[in-house]
Amino acid sequence: MINNRYKLLVVDVDGTLVDRNGAISAEDREALTKARASGIQVSLSTGRVIKACMSIIARLSLDGCHIFFDGALVTNPAQNKEVYAQPLKREVVKRAVEFARLNTIYLELYSKDHFFAERENWSDDIHRRFFRVEPMFVDFTGIWNRERIIKAELVVHTPEEKAKARSFQSHFRDSLRFSIARTPAYPGVDFINIIDPKVSKGEALMALASHLGVSISEVMAIGDGLNDISLLKVAGLAVAMGNAPDEVKKVADHITLDVDHSGLAAAIEKFLL
């Protein structure tokens, strides 16, 4: 018997929908298909940029709005229709670039359609192979006036990189928001999303639900990362993956199986179908 209590299912990508190999299980695909067939809207919610999600969106035939850039942008890629956007302030981008250059910190900048870097870095291979995003190497001077920068990012792995990231976060703690995203494919790597202080997946969910005319109580959200906490706190039903850290599990109404055992499908079967 189909449960009609929930009208919107919001799904995190890495560690929830996508496993360490970048794959989506057959069980998860089937469960999502059934949910959509029952009339439930399915939206992704991710720190990823749009391009890094297009193959997933196509594979699952998801034709609606999704949350990208850790909540800084809600849009329908098929229609190129923005629902909500909260880019970084130009002056803050300028200061971030100057600080990164002064302290030899590798900084990534993202507009809606492009990923910018000033030089090559070991993380470029991850972006190309796993996320299918190609960096554009440009001089950052004045980029804050030429481009609408939605998100910046630090990708760290070594103790030195982590120390530099901490110094960056400390310097900008009052003017930027930081959230760590991880993927099972690269367990030792932290992707530190840098966004406007007003941005969160939770804020983006409220904008998305309002746009769709859906009550927050009619939303089921599922995730595994620290950047999913705000999302789970807002949703009517919050589900944490079995592979989520304790901080995420504490805010959830239900804990499902891990990503390697199709926890998404198990949660959909339990609550939506």
ChimeraX commands (.cxc) that place a marker at each C-alpha (Angstrom):
marker #1 position 0.00,0.00,0.00 radius 0.5
marker #1 position 1.40,3.38,-1.02 radius 0.5
marker #1 position 1.94,5.92,1.76 radius 0.5
marker #1 position 0.71,9.33,0.56 radius 0.5
marker #1 position 1.87,11.23,3.63 radius 0.5
marker #1 position 5.05,12.41,1.90 radius 0.5
marker #1 position 5.06,14.28,-1.39 radius 0.5
marker #1 position 8.75,15.18,-1.73 radius 0.5
marker #1 position 11.79,12.95,-1.26 radius 0.5
marker #1 position 15.10,14.80,-0.98 radius 0.5
marker #1 position 18.20,12.66,-1.44 radius 0.5
marker #1 position 21.84,13.44,-0.74 radius 0.5
marker #1 position 24.23,12.12,-3.39 radius 0.5
marker #1 position 27.65,10.98,-2.16 radius 0.5
marker #1 position 27.45,8.31,0.52 radius 0.5
marker #1 position 23.67,8.13,0.22 radius 0.5
marker #1 position 22.79,7.54,-3.43 radius 0.5
marker #1 position 26.28,7.02,-4.85 radius 0.5
marker #1 position 28.74,4.51,-3.37 radius 0.5
marker #1 position 32.53,4.46,-3.25 radius 0.5
marker #1 position 32.68,3.34,-6.88 radius 0.5
marker #1 position 30.44,6.12,-8.09 radius 0.5
marker #1 position 27.64,3.59,-8.68 radius 0.5
marker #1 position 23.94,3.57,-7.83 radius 0.5
marker #1 position 22.64,0.16,-6.81 radius 0.5
marker #1 position 19.88,-1.53,-8.81 radius 0.5
marker #1 position 17.79,-1.64,-5.63 radius 0.5
marker #1 position 18.08,2.11,-5.12 radius 0.5
marker #1 position 17.23,2.84,-8.76 radius 0.5
marker #1 position 14.16,0.61,-8.60 radius 0.5
marker #1 position 12.96,2.14,-5.33 radius 0.5
marker #1 position 13.32,5.67,-6.71 radius 0.5
marker #1 position 11.42,4.68,-9.85 radius 0.5
marker #1 position 8.59,3.28,-7.73 radius 0.5
marker #1 position 8.49,6.40,-5.58 radius 0.5
marker #1 position 8.22,8.63,-8.63 radius 0.5
marker #1 position 5.56,6.39,-10.15 radius 0.5
marker #1 position 3.52,6.82,-6.99 radius 0.5
marker #1 position 3.53,10.60,-7.48 radius 0.5
marker #1 position 6.37,11.55,-5.16 radius 0.5
marker #1 position 8.73,14.26,-6.39 radius 0.5
marker #1 position 12.40,13.26,-6.07 radius 0.5
marker #1 position 15.05,15.96,-5.71 radius 0.5
marker #1 position 18.78,15.68,-5.17 radius 0.5
marker #1 position 20.49,17.71,-2.47 radius 0.5
marker #1 position 24.25,17.93,-2.81 radius 0.5
marker #1 position 27.41,19.92,-2.40 radius 0.5
marker #1 position 28.20,19.01,-5.99 radius 0.5
marker #1 position 27.96,21.44,-8.87 radius 0.5
marker #1 position 25.32,20.96,-11.56 radius 0.5
marker #1 position 27.65,19.34,-14.12 radius 0.5
marker #1 position 28.74,16.73,-11.60 radius 0.5
marker #1 position 25.13,15.59,-11.24 radius 0.5
marker #1 position 23.88,15.59,-14.82 radius 0.5
marker #1 position 24.69,11.94,-15.52 radius 0.5
marker #1 position 22.86,10.92,-12.33 radius 0.5
marker #1 position 19.86,13.08,-13.18 radius 0.5
marker #1 position 19.70,11.56,-16.66 radius 0.5
marker #1 position 20.16,8.00,-15.39 radius 0.5
marker #1 position 17.30,8.37,-12.92 radius 0.5
marker #1 position 15.11,10.50,-15.24 radius 0.5
marker #1 position 14.78,13.21,-12.60 radius 0.5
marker #1 position 13.18,16.13,-14.41 radius 0.5
marker #1 position 12.48,18.50,-11.50 radius 0.5
marker #1 position 14.33,20.95,-9.27 radius 0.5
marker #1 position 17.40,20.04,-7.26 radius 0.5
marker #1 position 19.59,21.55,-4.54 radius 0.5
marker #1 position 23.21,22.13,-5.62 radius 0.5
marker #1 position 26.32,23.82,-4.20 radius 0.5
marker #1 position 25.47,22.72,-0.64 radius 0.5
marker #1 position 22.27,24.77,-0.76 radius 0.5
marker #1 position 23.49,27.90,-2.52 radius 0.5
marker #1 position 21.45,27.14,-5.66 radius 0.5
marker #1 position 18.07,25.51,-6.27 radius 0.5
marker #1 position 17.35,25.07,-9.95 radius 0.5
marker #1 position 15.77,22.91,-12.62 radius 0.5
marker #1 position 18.67,22.11,-14.98 radius 0.5
marker #1 position 16.40,20.84,-17.75 radius 0.5
marker #1 position 14.56,24.15,-17.89 radius 0.5
marker #1 position 17.49,26.32,-16.73 radius 0.5
marker #1 position 15.09,27.82,-14.19 radius 0.5
marker #1 position 16.47,29.11,-10.89 radius 0.5
marker #1 position 14.27,28.87,-7.82 radius 0.5
marker #1 position 16.73,30.16,-5.25 radius 0.5
marker #1 position 20.30,31.47,-5.34 radius 0.5
marker #1 position 22.62,32.90,-2.69 radius 0.5
marker #1 position 26.03,33.54,-4.28 radius 0.5
marker #1 position 29.13,34.70,-2.47 radius 0.5
marker #1 position 29.55,38.45,-2.06 radius 0.5
marker #1 position 32.06,39.93,-4.51 radius 0.5
marker #1 position 34.12,41.66,-1.84 radius 0.5
marker #1 position 34.39,38.42,0.15 radius 0.5
marker #1 position 35.55,36.53,-2.95 radius 0.5
marker #1 position 38.19,39.20,-3.52 radius 0.5
marker #1 position 39.48,38.87,0.05 radius 0.5
marker #1 position 39.41,35.07,-0.15 radius 0.5
marker #1 position 41.52,35.11,-3.31 radius 0.5
marker #1 position 44.02,37.51,-1.75 radius 0.5
marker #1 position 44.32,35.42,1.43 radius 0.5
marker #1 position 44.73,32.18,-0.55 radius 0.5
marker #1 position 47.48,33.70,-2.69 radius 0.5
marker #1 position 49.31,35.13,0.32 radius 0.5
marker #1 position 49.28,31.79,2.11 radius 0.5
marker #1 position 49.72,29.50,-0.95 radius 0.5
marker #1 position 46.35,27.87,-0.41 radius 0.5
marker #1 position 44.80,26.05,-3.35 radius 0.5
marker #1 position 41.36,27.65,-3.77 radius 0.5
marker #1 position 38.62,26.58,-6.16 radius 0.5
marker #1 position 35.86,28.93,-7.33 radius 0.5
marker #1 position 32.57,27.87,-8.90 radius 0.5
marker #1 position 30.06,29.76,-10.99 radius 0.5
marker #1 position 26.83,28.09,-12.05 radius 0.5
marker #1 position 28.47,26.44,-15.05 radius 0.5
marker #1 position 32.24,26.56,-14.49 radius 0.5
marker #1 position 34.95,25.42,-12.08 radius 0.5
marker #1 position 37.88,27.85,-11.88 radius 0.5
marker #1 position 41.38,27.35,-10.54 radius 0.5
marker #1 position 44.59,29.36,-10.90 radius 0.5
marker #1 position 46.91,26.36,-11.12 radius 0.5
marker #1 position 46.91,22.60,-11.36 radius 0.5
marker #1 position 46.49,20.51,-8.20 radius 0.5
marker #1 position 46.39,16.81,-7.26 radius 0.5
marker #1 position 42.63,17.11,-6.71 radius 0.5
marker #1 position 42.03,17.88,-10.39 radius 0.5
marker #1 position 42.15,14.16,-11.11 radius 0.5
marker #1 position 39.33,13.54,-8.62 radius 0.5
marker #1 position 37.20,16.23,-10.25 radius 0.5
marker #1 position 37.81,14.80,-13.71 radius 0.5
marker #1 position 37.49,11.09,-12.96 radius 0.5
marker #1 position 34.82,10.97,-10.28 radius 0.5
marker #1 position 32.80,14.18,-10.61 radius 0.5
marker #1 position 33.34,14.62,-14.36 radius 0.5
marker #1 position 34.12,18.31,-13.97 radius 0.5
marker #1 position 36.97,19.91,-15.87 radius 0.5
marker #1 position 38.84,22.85,-14.27 radius 0.5
marker #1 position 39.31,26.10,-16.17 radius 0.5
marker #1 position 42.69,27.61,-15.32 radius 0.5
marker #1 position 42.39,31.39,-15.16 radius 0.5
marker #1 position 43.89,34.38,-13.41 radius 0.5
marker #1 position 41.62,35.10,-10.43 radius 0.5
marker #1 position 42.37,38.83,-10.57 radius 0.5
marker #1 position 39.00,40.57,-10.96 radius 0.5
marker #1 position 37.06,37.31,-11.31 radius 0.5
marker #1 position 34.68,38.55,-8.61 radius 0.5
marker #1 position 33.51,41.22,-11.06 radius 0.5
marker #1 position 33.40,38.95,-14.13 radius 0.5
marker #1 position 31.63,35.92,-12.68 radius 0.5
marker #1 position 28.85,35.18,-10.19 radius 0.5
marker #1 position 30.73,32.93,-7.78 radius 0.5
marker #1 position 28.25,30.65,-6.03 radius 0.5
marker #1 position 30.67,28.50,-4.07 radius 0.5
marker #1 position 34.35,28.19,-3.29 radius 0.5
marker #1 position 36.06,25.04,-2.11 radius 0.5
marker #1 position 39.15,23.74,-0.38 radius 0.5
marker #1 position 40.10,20.11,-1.04 radius 0.5
marker #1 position 42.44,18.81,1.64 radius 0.5
marker #1 position 44.20,15.55,2.37 radius 0.5
marker #1 position 47.60,16.12,4.00 radius 0.5
marker #1 position 48.23,17.56,7.50 radius 0.5
marker #1 position 49.76,20.66,5.87 radius 0.5
marker #1 position 46.67,21.20,3.70 radius 0.5
marker #1 position 44.38,20.72,6.69 radius 0.5
marker #1 position 46.38,23.25,8.72 radius 0.5
marker #1 position 46.11,25.80,5.92 radius 0.5
marker #1 position 42.37,25.14,5.66 radius 0.5
marker #1 position 41.99,25.77,9.38 radius 0.5
marker #1 position 43.79,29.10,9.03 radius 0.5
marker #1 position 41.49,30.05,6.13 radius 0.5
marker #1 position 38.40,29.11,8.13 radius 0.5
marker #1 position 39.59,31.05,11.15 radius 0.5
marker #1 position 40.30,34.16,9.09 radius 0.5
marker #1 position 36.87,34.13,7.42 radius 0.5
marker #1 position 34.76,32.70,10.26 radius 0.5
marker #1 position 32.61,35.85,10.40 radius 0.5
marker #1 position 32.02,36.29,6.66 radius 0.5
marker #1 position 31.78,32.77,5.22 radius 0.5
marker #1 position 30.20,29.45,6.09 radius 0.5
marker #1 position 32.11,26.19,5.87 radius 0.5
marker #1 position 30.77,22.66,5.60 radius 0.5
marker #1 position 32.67,19.45,5.07 radius 0.5
marker #1 position 31.47,16.97,2.48 radius 0.5
marker #1 position 33.00,13.54,1.91 radius 0.5
marker #1 position 32.55,10.72,-0.56 radius 0.5
marker #1 position 33.16,7.02,0.14 radius 0.5
marker #1 position 35.31,6.94,-3.00 radius 0.5
marker #1 position 37.95,9.13,-1.32 radius 0.5
marker #1 position 37.70,8.48,2.43 radius 0.5
marker #1 position 40.80,10.49,3.32 radius 0.5
marker #1 position 39.79,13.64,1.48 radius 0.5
marker #1 position 37.74,16.52,2.89 radius 0.5
marker #1 position 35.84,18.70,0.42 radius 0.5
marker #1 position 35.31,21.94,2.35 radius 0.5
marker #1 position 32.45,23.86,0.79 radius 0.5
marker #1 position 32.72,27.62,1.24 radius 0.5
marker #1 position 29.41,29.41,0.95 radius 0.5
marker #1 position 27.56,32.53,2.03 radius 0.5
marker #1 position 26.68,32.47,5.76 radius 0.5
marker #1 position 22.96,32.40,4.91 radius 0.5
marker #1 position 23.32,29.19,2.90 radius 0.5
marker #1 position 22.51,25.68,4.07 radius 0.5
marker #1 position 20.77,22.64,2.67 radius 0.5
marker #1 position 17.99,23.30,5.17 radius 0.5
marker #1 position 17.38,26.84,3.87 radius 0.5
marker #1 position 17.43,25.53,0.31 radius 0.5
marker #1 position 14.91,22.82,1.19 radius 0.5
marker #1 position 12.49,25.43,2.53 radius 0.5
marker #1 position 12.82,27.40,-0.72 radius 0.5
marker #1 position 12.30,24.24,-2.77 radius 0.5
marker #1 position 9.27,23.09,-0.78 radius 0.5
marker #1 position 7.70,26.54,-1.05 radius 0.5
marker #1 position 8.26,26.56,-4.81 radius 0.5
marker #1 position 6.62,23.15,-5.17 radius 0.5
marker #1 position 3.75,24.03,-2.84 radius 0.5
marker #1 position 4.70,21.21,-0.48 radius 0.5
marker #1 position 4.54,21.47,3.30 radius 0.5
marker #1 position 7.78,20.73,5.14 radius 0.5
marker #1 position 5.89,18.04,7.05 radius 0.5
marker #1 position 5.37,16.30,3.70 radius 0.5
marker #1 position 9.11,16.07,3.01 radius 0.5
marker #1 position 11.29,13.02,3.64 radius 0.5
marker #1 position 15.03,13.71,3.49 radius 0.5
marker #1 position 17.90,11.26,3.64 radius 0.5
marker #1 position 21.61,11.91,3.98 radius 0.5
marker #1 position 24.91,10.83,5.50 radius 0.5
marker #1 position 27.15,13.89,5.84 radius 0.5
marker #1 position 27.68,16.74,8.27 radius 0.5
marker #1 position 26.39,19.10,5.58 radius 0.5
marker #1 position 23.09,17.15,5.68 radius 0.5
marker #1 position 22.34,18.03,9.31 radius 0.5
marker #1 position 20.46,21.24,8.45 radius 0.5
marker #1 position 18.51,19.34,5.79 radius 0.5
marker #1 position 17.47,16.63,8.22 radius 0.5
marker #1 position 16.54,19.13,10.91 radius 0.5
marker #1 position 14.09,20.85,8.55 radius 0.5
marker #1 position 12.46,17.83,6.89 radius 0.5
marker #1 position 9.26,16.28,8.17 radius 0.5
marker #1 position 10.94,12.88,8.23 radius 0.5
marker #1 position 14.71,12.72,8.62 radius 0.5
marker #1 position 16.59,9.55,7.69 radius 0.5
marker #1 position 20.31,9.04,8.29 radius 0.5
marker #1 position 22.35,6.47,6.43 radius 0.5
marker #1 position 24.01,3.68,8.39 radius 0.5
marker #1 position 27.38,5.03,7.25 radius 0.5
marker #1 position 26.64,8.50,8.65 radius 0.5
marker #1 position 28.66,9.84,11.60 radius 0.5
marker #1 position 27.02,10.02,15.03 radius 0.5
marker #1 position 26.37,13.78,14.71 radius 0.5
marker #1 position 24.09,13.09,11.73 radius 0.5
marker #1 position 22.38,10.09,13.29 radius 0.5
marker #1 position 21.51,12.14,16.37 radius 0.5
marker #1 position 19.25,14.48,14.40 radius 0.5
marker #1 position 17.52,11.70,12.43 radius 0.5
marker #1 position 14.12,10.15,13.05 radius 0.5
marker #1 position 15.29,6.87,11.56 radius 0.5
marker #1 position 18.63,5.23,10.71 radius 0.5
marker #1 position 18.65,3.01,7.64 radius 0.5
marker #1 position 21.25,0.64,6.19 radius 0.5
marker #1 position 24.54,1.92,4.79 radius 0.5
marker #1 position 25.12,2.91,1.17 radius 0.5
marker #1 position 26.73,-0.44,0.31 radius 0.5
marker #1 position 23.52,-2.23,1.38 radius 0.5
marker #1 position 21.06,0.09,-0.43 radius 0.5
marker #1 position 19.97,2.01,2.65 radius 0.5
marker #1 position 18.10,4.46,0.44 radius 0.5
marker #1 position 15.93,1.70,-1.01 radius 0.5
marker #1 position 15.27,0.28,2.47 radius 0.5
marker #1 position 14.07,3.69,3.71 radius 0.5
marker #1 position 11.88,4.25,0.64 radius 0.5
marker #1 position 10.28,0.82,1.06 radius 0.5
marker #1 position 9.66,1.46,4.74 radius 0.5
marker #1 position 8.19,4.95,4.57 radius 0.5
marker #1 position 6.96,5.67,1.04 radius 0.5
marker #1 position 5.77,2.46,-0.60 radius 0.5
marker link #1:1,2 radius 0.2
marker link #1:2,3 radius 0.2
marker link #1:3,4 radius 0.2
marker link #1:4,5 radius 0.2
marker link #1:5,6 radius 0.2
marker link #1:6,7 radius 0.2
marker link #1:7,8 radius 0.2
marker link #1:8,9 radius 0.2
marker link #1:9,10 radius 0.2
marker link #1:10,11 radius 0.2
marker link #1:11,12 radius 0.2
marker link #1:12,13 radius 0.2
marker link #1:13,14 radius 0.2
marker link #1:14,15 radius 0.2
marker link #1:15,16 radius 0.2
marker link #1:16,17 radius 0.2
marker link #1:17,18 radius 0.2
marker link #1:18,19 radius 0.2
marker link #1:19,20 radius 0.2
marker link #1:20,21 radius 0.2
marker link #1:21,22 radius 0.2
marker link #1:22,23 radius 0.2
marker link #1:23,24 radius 0.2
marker link #1:24,25 radius 0.2
marker link #1:25,26 radius 0.2
marker link #1:26,27 radius 0.2
marker link #1:27,28 radius 0.2
marker link #1:28,29 radius 0.2
marker link #1:29,30 radius 0.2
marker link #1:30,31 radius 0.2
marker link #1:31,32 radius 0.2
marker link #1:32,33 radius 0.2
marker link #1:33,34 radius 0.2
marker link #1:34,35 radius 0.2
marker link #1:35,36 radius 0.2
marker link #1:36,37 radius 0.2
marker link #1:37,38 radius 0.2
marker link #1:38,39 radius 0.2
marker link #1:39,40 radius 0.2
marker link #1:40,41 radius 0.2
marker link #1:41,42 radius 0.2
marker link #1:42,43 radius 0.2
marker link #1:43,44 radius 0.2
marker link #1:44,45 radius 0.2
marker link #1:45,46 radius 0.2
marker link #1:46,47 radius 0.2
marker link #1:47,48 radius 0.2
marker link #1:48,49 radius 0.2
marker link #1:49,50 radius 0.2
marker link #1:50,51 radius 0.2
marker link #1:51,52 radius 0.2
marker link #1:52,53 radius 0.2
marker link #1:53,54 radius 0.2
marker link #1:54,55 radius 0.2
marker link #1:55,56 radius 0.2
marker link #1:56,57 radius 0.2
marker link #1:57,58 radius 0.2
marker link #1:58,59 radius 0.2
marker link #1:59,60 radius 0.2
marker link #1:60,61 radius 0.2
marker link #1:61,62 radius 0.2
marker link #1:62,63 radius 0.2
marker link #1:63,64 radius 0.2
marker link #1:64,65 radius 0.2
marker link #1:65,66 radius 0.2
marker link #1:66,67 radius 0.2
marker link #1:67,68 radius 0.2
marker link #1:68,69 radius 0.2
marker link #1:69,70 radius 0.2
marker link #1:70,71 radius 0.2
marker link #1:71,72 radius 0.2
marker link #1:72,73 radius 0.2
marker link #1:73,74 radius 0.2
marker link #1:74,75 radius 0.2
marker link #1:75,76 radius 0.2
marker link #1:76,77 radius 0.2
marker link #1:77,78 radius 0.2
marker link #1:78,79 radius 0.2
marker link #1:79,80 radius 0.2
marker link #1:80,81 radius 0.2
marker link #1:81,82 radius 0.2
marker link #1:82,83 radius 0.2
marker link #1:83,84 radius 0.2
marker link #1:84,85 radius 0.2
marker link #1:85,86 radius 0.2
marker link #1:86,87 radius 0.2
marker link #1:87,88 radius 0.2
marker link #1:88,89 radius 0.2
marker link #1:89,90 radius 0.2
marker link #1:90,91 radius 0.2
marker link #1:91,92 radius 0.2
marker link #1:92,93 radius 0.2
marker link #1:93,94 radius 0.2
marker link #1:94,95 radius 0.2
marker link #1:95,96 radius 0.2
marker link #1:96,97 radius 0.2
marker link #1:97,98 radius 0.2
marker link #1:98,99 radius 0.2
marker link #1:99,100 radius 0.2
marker link #1:100,101 radius 0.2
marker link #1:101,102 radius 0.2
marker link #1:102,103 radius 0.2
marker link #1:103,104 radius 0.2
marker link #1:104,105 radius 0.2
marker link #1:105,106 radius 0.2
marker link #1:106,107 radius 0.2
marker link #1:107,108 radius 0.2
marker link #1:108,109 radius 0.2
marker link #1:109,110 radius 0.2
marker link #1:110,111 radius 0.2
marker link #1:111,112 radius 0.2
marker link #1:112,113 radius 0.2
marker link #1:113,114 radius 0.2
marker link #1:114,115 radius 0.2
marker link #1:115,116 radius 0.2
marker link #1:116,117 radius 0.2
marker link #1:117,118 radius 0.2
marker link #1:118,119 radius 0.2
marker link #1:119,120 radius 0.2
marker link #1:120,121 radius 0.2
marker link #1:121,122 radius 0.2
marker link #1:122,123 radius 0.2
marker link #1:123,124 radius 0.2
marker link #1:124,125 radius 0.2
marker link #1:125,126 radius 0.2
marker link #1:126,127 radius 0.2
marker link #1:127,128 radius 0.2
marker link #1:128,129 radius 0.2
marker link #1:129,130 radius 0.2
marker link #1:130,131 radius 0.2
marker link #1:131,132 radius 0.2
marker link #1:132,133 radius 0.2
marker link #1:133,134 radius 0.2
marker link #1:134,135 radius 0.2
marker link #1:135,136 radius 0.2
marker link #1:136,137 radius 0.2
marker link #1:137,138 radius 0.2
marker link #1:138,139 radius 0.2
marker link #1:139,140 radius 0.2
marker link #1:140,141 radius 0.2
marker link #1:141,142 radius 0.2
marker link #1:142,143 radius 0.2
marker link #1:143,144 radius 0.2
marker link #1:144,145 radius 0.2
marker link #1:145,146 radius 0.2
marker link #1:146,147 radius 0.2
marker link #1:147,148 radius 0.2
marker link #1:148,149 radius 0.2
marker link #1:149,150 radius 0.2
marker link #1:150,151 radius 0.2
marker link #1:151,152 radius 0.2
marker link #1:152,153 radius 0.2
marker link #1:153,154 radius 0.2
marker link #1:154,155 radius 0.2
marker link #1:155,156 radius 0.2
marker link #1:156,157 radius 0.2
marker link #1:157,158 radius 0.2
marker link #1:158,159 radius 0.2
marker link #1:159,160 radius 0.2
marker link #1:160,161 radius 0.2
marker link #1:161,162 radius 0.2
marker link #1:162,163 radius 0.2
marker link #1:163,164 radius 0.2
marker link #1:164,165 radius 0.2
marker link #1:165,166 radius 0.2
marker link #1:166,167 radius 0.2
marker link #1:167,168 radius 0.2
marker link #1:168,169 radius 0.2
marker link #1:169,170 radius 0.2
marker link #1:170,171 radius 0.2
marker link #1:171,172 radius 0.2
marker link #1:172,173 radius 0.2
marker link #1:173,174 radius 0.2
marker link #1:174,175 radius 0.2
marker link #1:175,176 radius 0.2
marker link #1:176,177 radius 0.2
marker link #1:177,178 radius 0.2
marker link #1:178,179 radius 0.2
marker link #1:179,180 radius 0.2
marker link #1:180,181 radius 0.2
marker link #1:181,182 radius 0.2
marker link #1:182,183 radius 0.2
marker link #1:183,184 radius 0.2
marker link #1:184,185 radius 0.2
marker link #1:185,186 radius 0.2
marker link #1:186,187 radius 0.2
marker link #1:187,188 radius 0.2
marker link #1:188,189 radius 0.2
marker link #1:189,190 radius 0.2
marker link #1:190,191 radius 0.2
marker link #1:191,192 radius 0.2
marker link #1:192,193 radius 0.2
marker link #1:193,194 radius 0.2
marker link #1:194,195 radius 0.2
marker link #1:195,196 radius 0.2
marker link #1:196,197 radius 0.2
marker link #1:197,198 radius 0.2
marker link #1:198,199 radius 0.2
marker link #1:199,200 radius 0.2
marker link #1:200,201 radius 0.2
marker link #1:201,202 radius 0.2
marker link #1:202,203 radius 0.2
marker link #1:203,204 radius 0.2
marker link #1:204,205 radius 0.2
marker link #1:205,206 radius 0.2
marker link #1:206,207 radius 0.2
marker link #1:207,208 radius 0.2
marker link #1:208,209 radius 0.2
marker link #1:209,210 radius 0.2
marker link #1:210,211 radius 0.2
marker link #1:211,212 radius 0.2
marker link #1:212,213 radius 0.2
marker link #1:213,214 radius 0.2
marker link #1:214,215 radius 0.2
marker link #1:215,216 radius 0.2
marker link #1:216,217 radius 0.2
marker link #1:217,218 radius 0.2
marker link #1:218,219 radius 0.2
marker link #1:219,220 radius 0.2
marker link #1:220,221 radius 0.2
marker link #1:221,222 radius 0.2
marker link #1:222,223 radius 0.2
marker link #1:223,224 radius 0.2
marker link #1:224,225 radius 0.2
marker link #1:225,226 radius 0.2
marker link #1:226,227 radius 0.2
marker link #1:227,228 radius 0.2
marker link #1:228,229 radius 0.2
marker link #1:229,230 radius 0.2
marker link #1:230,231 radius 0.2
marker link #1:231,232 radius 0.2
marker link #1:232,233 radius 0.2
marker link #1:233,234 radius 0.2
marker link #1:234,235 radius 0.2
marker link #1:235,236 radius 0.2
marker link #1:236,237 radius 0.2
marker link #1:237,238 radius 0.2
marker link #1:238,239 radius 0.2
marker link #1:239,240 radius 0.2
marker link #1:240,241 radius 0.2
marker link #1:241,242 radius 0.2
marker link #1:242,243 radius 0.2
marker link #1:243,244 radius 0.2
marker link #1:244,245 radius 0.2
marker link #1:245,246 radius 0.2
marker link #1:246,247 radius 0.2
marker link #1:247,248 radius 0.2
marker link #1:248,249 radius 0.2
marker link #1:249,250 radius 0.2
marker link #1:250,251 radius 0.2
marker link #1:251,252 radius 0.2
marker link #1:252,253 radius 0.2
marker link #1:253,254 radius 0.2
marker link #1:254,255 radius 0.2
marker link #1:255,256 radius 0.2
marker link #1:256,257 radius 0.2
marker link #1:257,258 radius 0.2
marker link #1:258,259 radius 0.2
marker link #1:259,260 radius 0.2
marker link #1:260,261 radius 0.2
marker link #1:261,262 radius 0.2
marker link #1:262,263 radius 0.2
marker link #1:263,264 radius 0.2
marker link #1:264,265 radius 0.2
marker link #1:265,266 radius 0.2
marker link #1:266,267 radius 0.2
marker link #1:267,268 radius 0.2
marker link #1:268,269 radius 0.2
marker link #1:269,270 radius 0.2
marker link #1:270,271 radius 0.2
marker link #1:271,272 radius 0.2
marker link #1:272,273 radius 0.2
view
